[in-house]
Amino acid sequence: MPEISRFFGIIITINYREHEAPHFHAWYAGKDITVRIADGSLAGEMQRRALALVLEWWHLHRTELLENWQLAQSGLPLKKIEPLD
């Protein structure tokens, strides 16, 4: 799973050859979620504070996430995205 960002112990990935709808994965403390890029809808479980950080980051980087999704679908290298400070 290609890592595209990491902040506060949260790892963000987008997988190659994934199914629609465009989404990314977030991992933290043994928990993981899937976040749909278009609207931020979630699947999975994560600690409340980590979830809030992931959604804040998603809101700031939706365009870059969609670009990375398209790169992954084409089998091209993904671009790193700035973490939260």
Rosetta blueprint (number, residue, H / E / L):
1 M L
2 P L
3 E E
4 I E
5 S E
6 R E
7 F E
8 F L
9 G L
10 I E
11 I E
12 I E
13 T E
14 I L
15 N L
16 Y L
17 R L
18 E L
19 H L
20 E L
21 A L
22 P L
23 H E
24 F E
25 H E
26 A E
27 W E
28 Y E
29 A L
30 G L
31 K E
32 D E
33 I E
34 T E
35 V E
36 R E
37 I L
38 A L
39 D L
40 G L
41 S L
42 L E
43 A E
44 G E
45 E L
46 M L
47 Q L
48 R H
49 R H
50 A H
51 L H
52 A H
53 L H
54 V H
55 L H
56 E H
57 W H
58 W H
59 H H
60 L H
61 H L
62 R H
63 T H
64 E H
65 L H
66 L H
67 E H
68 N H
69 W H
70 Q H
71 L H
72 A H
73 Q H
74 S L
75 G L
76 L L
77 P L
78 L L
79 K L
80 K L
81 I L
82 E L
83 P L
84 L L
85 D L
